[in-house]
């Protein structure tokens, strides 16, 4: 018994450290999705957005923990659906409310997110129930290409808007060349390009988490060299600014359901339909790609039902649409993990940040969140 104890401890340590690595990637991507959705005129609600993506990460992964057909799968909000959700929320905010009342705006946004998540969850569950998972293999490549190109443009626009602090349009385009905007934008572009060229020499999945760590070190090394305090970085918009009240307000969902005017949300039904369609396609494409990487069959219909259940549950708590991730899930396979340790670590990390991570997130660099979105686009090829 004694000789076997160290081996068990080593395995546990490996799983824990690997889980932290994949969890860090998943949570950082989730935070970048919150930034994509809540930028420009919606920047005041970024705290709520962070709470929403963490809520999604917790509940969907709890469902996957119980019954996923592949132990290494993790899930979170992702770029394809988040950017379409961002477009819908922006239209809802600008056209229906014009930002006159911040509390009413947040209530309507929360209701739109709730409705989208629950409707998407129901559709995914029904699709899995009727064994429609294999239909993804019959989607024409031109349709997939057009989908990737369209979402790619929207992601780049959202990432740049978040980094400079205003929505990019023809009217605001000249402001991009101003000194302050250029200073905010340049680090993200440079590091994203470095990551892109590094990926040409190595496609190892551990490259992305190392990239996040090095980017953090470079950012704070730059602040130290330039002798810039955290207060100055906060003033210049180089680190995140959060409203603690909005951050925890998402759990008051009963207030959202009882007071919401659903007729306004129904005016954006085509946006909701687009999110349902894109989520279904992106989820099945991720799972099909993961099958090729792990060289094993994954029960697509079961994953559809689990993801649908997770979205329904997280939707009632204010979470946005999420689904199984390809990158972190494949990373778990590369690291040789055969247990559900990564998904457990991810849930614990998300829970800690949701309730006690406000002070930590105030030190999270805005350029890092933006450049993650840019890097996702550059690495799609």
N, C-alpha and C positions, 0 to 999 in steps of 0.2 A: 504493500500500500504506500509506503513512504516514497519509493522511487518514482511512482506515477504522479505524485502531487506536483512537483515542479513542472512537468509537462503540461498538466492541466492549467496551471497558472500562466505558462507562456502562451498557450492557445487563447486563454481568456484575455490576456493583455493584447495580443495581436488583433483579436476581434474588436476589442474596445478601441484601440488606436485607429484601426481601419474604419470602424464605424464613425469615429470623430472626423476622419478625413472625408468620407463620403457625405456625412451629415453637414459638414461645413460647406461643401460644394452645393448641396441641395438647398440649404438655407440661404446661401449667398445668391443663388439664382432666384429663389423666391423673393428676396428683398429687391432684387433688380426688377422683378415683375411688378411689385408694388410701386416702384419708382416709375415704371412705364405707364401704369394706369393713372397714377396721381401726380401729374406734372402740370406745369403751366398754371392755368386758372384753378386747377384742382390741387395744387401743391399744399394748401392748408390742411388737406385731409390725408396727408402721407402717413400720419400716425395710425389712422384708422385702417389704411391700406395694409400696413405692416401687420397689424393685428389680424386682419382678414386672411392674409396669405399664410401666416403661422397657424391659424385655426384650421385652415384647409390641410396643411401638412400634418397636423396632429391627427385629425379624425380619419382622413383617407388611409394613412399609414397604420392606424389602429385596426381598421377593417382588413387591410392587406396582411397584417400580422397574424390575424386569426385564420385566414384561409387561402392566401395566395398560392398559386400552383408552382411558383418559383421563389425560393427563399430569399434571393438577393434583390428582389424588386423593391424600389422605393418610389414614392410619388410626391408631387408638389405642383403648384401652379407653374405653367410654362408659357413660352413666348407666343406660340401660335394663337392660343385662345385669349391670352391676356391683352394683346394689342387690339384685338377686335372688341373685347370688353371695354378697353380704354376709349375706343372710338364711340361706343354706345353711351358710356357714362358722360363723356365730354358733350355729346349732342344733347343728352338729357339735361345736363347742367346749364348749358349755354342757351338752349332754345326754350326750355320749359320754365326755368327759374331765374335766369339771368343773374344768379348769384345774389339775389336781394336779401335772402335770409339764410345764413350759414347753417343753422340747425335744421331748417326744412330741407335744405340742399342735402345735408348728410343723411337725413331720414329717407329721402327719395333714392339716393345712391345706394344706401343699405338695402332698400326694398328691391331695387333693380338687381343687385348682386344676389340677394336671396332667391328671387324668382328665377334668375338664370341658372344658378347652381342646382336648384331643385328640379327644374324642367330638364336640364341636361342629365341629371342623375337618373330620373325616371326613364328617359329615352335609352340611356346606356343599359340600365337594368333590363328593360323590355327586349332590347336588341340581343343581350346575352341569353335571356330566357328562351328566345325563339331561334337560338343558334345562328345568329347572323354575323358572327365574328369573321368567318372566312371570306365574306364579301369584299374585304379590303384588298384581297389579292386580285380582284377584277377591276380596280380603279385605273383608268387610262393614265399613262405617264404625263401627257400634256396637262391634264387636270391637276395632278400633283405639282408639276412645274409651275403652273400659274398660281397655285395656292402658295407655294414657297416664295415666289417672287413678290406677290402682293403683301404677304405678311412681313417679308424682309424689308420692304420700303417703309412700312409703318413702324417696325421696330427701330430702324435707324432714326427715323424722325422723332420717335418717342425718347430714345436714348439721348440724342443731341439736345432736345428740349429740356430734359431733366438736368443735364449737366450745365446748361447755360442759364436755366431758371425762367425761361419763357417759351411759349409755344412757337414752333417754327412755322412760318407762313411766308407768302410773298411780301407781306407788309413788314414783317420783322426780320427778313433775311439780311438787310444791311447792318443790323445790330450785331450780327455774328462776327464781324471784323473789328468790333470795338476791343480795346485792350483787355478789359475785364472778362468779356465773354470768351475771347481767344485764350486767355490764361486758364479758364475753367475747362475749355474744350481740348486744348493741346495735349495734356497728360493722358487723357483717355484714348485719343487717337493714336498717339505714339506707342503706348503699351499694347493696345489691341493689334497694331501692325506687327509689333515684335512677336506677340503670341502667334499671329498668323504665319510668319516666316519660320518660327520655331516648329510649328506643326508640320511644315513641309519636310523637315529633317527627321522628325519623330512623331508618330501618331500614338505614342503611349498614353493611356488614359490617366496616368498619374501626373501628366504635364499640367492639366488644368488646375488641380488643387495647389501645386507648387507655384503656378502662375498667380493665384490669389494671394498666397503668402508673400511672395516676392513683391507684388504690387503694394501690399500694405506696408512692407518695410521701405520701399522706395518712396512712398507718399510721405511717411513720417520722417524719413531721412531728409527729404526735400524741405519739409517745414522746419526741421532743426537747422539745416544749412542756411536757410533764408531768415532764421531767427523769428519765425512766426508763431505766436501763441495759439492755443486752441480757441480762445475767444476771437482772435482775428480771423482764423479759419472759418469759424462759425459765422462771423459777420460777412465774410466774402462768399459764403455759400459753398465752401469747400468740404464741409462735413454736414451731416444730417441735422435738421431741426425738427423736433417732434413735439407735438402737443399731447401731454400725458392723458388729459381727459378724453380726447378722441381715441387714443390708443386702447383704452380699456372700455370704451363705450359700446364696442361691437357686441358685447355679451347681453346688452339690454335689448334683445331682439323682439321680445313681446311687444314693446312699445312701437317697433317698426311695423309689425304685422297688423296691429290694431288701428294705426293712424294712417296707413299708406293709401294713396289714391292710385289704384291699380289701372285706371283708365289711361293715365299718363304713360305707364310702363307698356301698355298694350300698343301704344303708338309706335313703339320700337320693337315690335314683334319680329321683324325681319332680322334685326341684329341678334336677337335671342336665337332665332333659327340658324343663323350663320355660326354662332358659337357652338350650338349642338352639333351641327354638321362637322365643323372643323375639329372639335374635340374627338368625335368618333373616328375620323380619319387619322388624326395625329396619334391617337392612342394605339390604334391597330398597326400603324406604320412603326411605331416605337417597339411594340411587342414582336412584330415580324422581324425587325432588325435585330432585336435581342436574341431571338431564336437562332439566327445565323451566327451570332457571336458565341453563345454558350453551347451551340451544337446540340440542342435539346428542344423537345416540343414544349410549348407553353399552351395551356388551355385558354384560348382567346375568349371563349364565351364566359368562362368562369371569371376571368379578369374584368370583362365588361360588367358583369353583375356586381362584383366587388367594388369597382370604381364607381358605378352608379349608386350603390348604397352609401359609399363614402361621401359622395357629393351631396346626396340628400341630407345626410346627417350634418355635415359641415355647413350646408346651406342654412339650416335652421339656427345655426350659431353665428351666421354672418360670414362664413367662408366663401371664397371665390372658387370658380371651377378649377379643378386640378386633375391630373391623371399620371399614369406610370411614366417615369423618366427613363430615357435610354442611357445617357452618359453615366450618372452615378450607379445605376443598376449594372451596367457593363463593367464599371470600375470594381464593384464588389466581386465580380467573376474573375477579373484580372488579378485581384489580390488573393484569390484562392479561398474566399469565404464560403463556407457551406452551411452556415446557420443564419438565424434571423437577427443576429446581434446588430448589424448596421441599422436595421429599421427601428430597433428598440432604442439605440443611441440617438437616432434622428428625432424620434418622438420626445425623448427626454430633453434634448437640446432645444427643440422648438418650444416645449412647455416652459423651460427656464427663461428663454428670451421673451416669450409672450408675457409672463407675469413679473419677471425681475430684470429684464434686459434693457430697460429704457436708458439707463445711464451708459451702458456699453454701446448702444447703437448711436449715441450722440458723438462717438468717436469714429464712426464708420464713414470712410471717404465717399463723397458724392461721385468723383471721377471713377472710382472703382465700380460702383453700381452701373454707371453708364457704359463703361468700357466692357463689362461682362456682356451686356446686350449687343454691343458692336462685335465682340468676339464670337458670339453665337452665330451671327450672320456670316462672318468671315470664314468660320469653320464648317459651314454647311456644305461646302463643296467636297 
